[in-house]
């Protein structure tokens, strides 16, 4: 999969992505990561890419021309117009389903804004998706773009050394992941649950499912609205809700 990140800070992006799992996958040729410097496409001799917004207001705005030309350089290189994701607080919240969908693309452009944003006319020309990583404001789109690359890359075949890791994690099936334990069997007086030491795979699976339900109910009950639950689990959930109302 090919990622093209349009940014004012290419070094920041590449330093962050060329490490750990993503860096290893890139070195192995499973991913292509390319930071496109928007400043390189400025028509200004000083490589200026921002100006004051019409109508007044605080801050500066990224101009349409260098953003568009940086995008066009990728389009010309690959011979098509791929999806272009503008990372912005105005977008819909990024979810695991989005990571899976974007991972189906062979090429993906991520557009990083800065200052007070980007001239709307450029966005109308190139942006196909508007994505936010949360309801807060950052100084630029580089960190959100790196978050997207990380989450999407995990869905690309071969990136994870154990493919099960990509399909049995938090948010799969709209449930949070169950608790995990490693050696030693006892630490600070706390023991690993006996069922995990039993070697009984069916019982372990049942325990993990129950723990996932419990954890999701306690921490992210909103996810349960989309979860695929058995009739027994639905009844269990109703009993939990009723018990909670009684305590109130």
N, C-alpha and C positions, 0 to 999 in steps of 0.2 A: 504494500500500500504506500502511496506517495502523499506526503503532507507538504504543503507549501504555506508557510506562515508569513503573511505580509505585516511588517513591523518596522518601527523606528529604532528598535534595539535588538538587532539580530544576534549579537554576542550573548545577550542575556538569555535568549531563547535556546540557542544551541548549547550553551554551557549547562543549562538545566536539563536538556533532553538527552545529551550524550553520556548519560550515566545509567547505572543499574540495568534493569530489564530492558528499557527502551533503547539505551545505548548499545547493549549487547545485540538486540534484534536488528538495529541499524547496521552494526558492523557485520552481521551475518547476511545482510542483504534482504532481510524480511520486510524492512521498512526503509523508506527514503525520506529523510527529513531535510527540508531546505528552508532557510530563513531568507526572505526577499526584503532587502533594505529599501523601504519606500523613499528615503532621502535620495537614493541614487537616481530616482526618476523625477526629481524636481527640475523645473525649467529655470529656477533661480540659480544664479552663479554661486550663491552662498549655501545652496542646498536647503533653502527654507521651504517648509512644507505647511506652515500654518499662517493664519491671518485673522483679523478681527471679524466677528460675526456681524452680518447685516442686522440692523434693528437694535444693536447695542447689547450689553450684557457683559458679565465678567468672563475672563478667560479668552483663550484663542481656539480656533477651529481648524482641523486638518482640511486642507484644500482638496478639491475633487480631482484635479489633474494628476498629481503624483500618485494618488491612491489608484486611480483608474489605470494609469500607465503601468504601475507595478503589477496589477491584476492582469493586464493585457500581455505582459511579458510571459506570464505563466501559461495563459491561453495559447499564445503563439508557440510556446515550447512544446506543449503536449498535444496541440492540434484540436482542442475541444474546450468547451466551457463547463468546467466541473462545478459541483456545488461549492458555494462560497459562504462560509459561516462567519457572520459578524458577531463577535463576542461583546455583549452590551447588557447593562442592567435592564434595558427595555425589552430584552428577549424573553422567550419562555424558559422556564427552569430546566436545566439539563438533567436528564434522567438516564438510567441504565438502558432503557429501550432506545434512547437516542444513540448511545454508544454502539449498540448492536446494529442499528440502521446505518449509521455513518461508516461502520466497518465493512459494509457491503460495497462501498465505493472504492474504485481503484485509485482515484485522485480526489483530494480534498484541499480546498483553500481555506485557511483561517485568517480572518482580517482583524488586526489589533488596532483599536482606536487609542487615542491619547488626547490630552488637553480636555476640551469640552466636547469632543466627539469628532465626527466626520461630516463634511458637506453632504446634505441629504441627496443631492443629485448624483453623487458617485454611488451611494448606497442603492438608489433606485436602479442604477445600471448593472450592478454586479452582485449584490447580496441576494442569496436565495434562502438563507435561514438566519434568524436572529436568536441567539442563545445566551442565557445568563447562567452563571454558576451559583447565584444566590442573591438575596435582597440586600446588597450592600454595595458600596462604591469603592473601586480601586483606582490607582493612579493611571493605569493603562490596561490594555487587553492582553499583555504578554502572559501573565500568570494564569488567567482563565484559559488561554489558548493551550498552554502547557498541560493544564488539567485535562482538557479535552483530548489532546494527543495521547496522554497516558491512559485514560479510560478507554478510548477507542482502540488503541493498539493492543490492549489485552484481549480484545475480541478477534484479532487477526490470527488465523491458524499458524502455529509454530512459534509465536512470540513467547508464550509461556511454556516452560519446559514440561510442566504437567498440565495437560489440557483440562483436566477436571477442575483445576483451580479457577478457571474462567467461567465455569458453569455452576459451581456450588458455593457461591459467595453471597455476601449481603446483597439484598434486593432481588436475588433470583427467586422467581415465584412470588414476588412482593413480600418476602419475609427477610428479616435480618438474620445474619449468620449465628449459629449456635456457639456456645463457649468452646474454646480450644485449650488443650493442655499438652505439656511436653515434660520431659524429665527434669528434675527427679519426681518420683511419685508423691513425695510429701515435701512441702516448702512452707516455712513459717507456720507450721502446724496445720496447714491446709492440704488435704489429700485429693488426688485425682478421683473423680467419681468411679465407683466400683464397676459400673457397666462398661466403661471404656477399657477396663483391664480384662474384661471377661472373654474377649475374642468372639463373642456372639454377635455377628454382623447385623442380624435382624433386630436384636434388642438395641444395639448401638444406634441404628438408623432411626428407630422409634424414639429413643431418648433425644437424639439430635433434633428431630422434627418437633417434639414437644418443647424443647428449649428454645427453638426458633420462634414458635408461636408465643411462648411466654415473653420472650425478650421483645418481640415486635409489639405485643399488647402493652407492655410497660413503657417502651421508648418511642415507638412510632405507630400508634394505633391507626393512623390514617392509611397506612399501607394495607391493612387488613381488608379494606373495602374492595381491593382488586385481587386479593389472594385467592387461589383455588383451594378451597377447603372441603374436607369430607363432611358428611352429616354429623359425625361424632365431633369433629373439630368445631363445627358451627355451634353445636350444642354447648361445648366446652367454653366457647367464646361468650355465648349468651350468659352462661352461669357466672363467668368472670365479670361481665358488665353489671349483672344484677348484684353481685357481691359488692362491687364498687359503689353502686348507688345506695346500698344499705348502709355502708360505712359513712357516707356523706350525711 
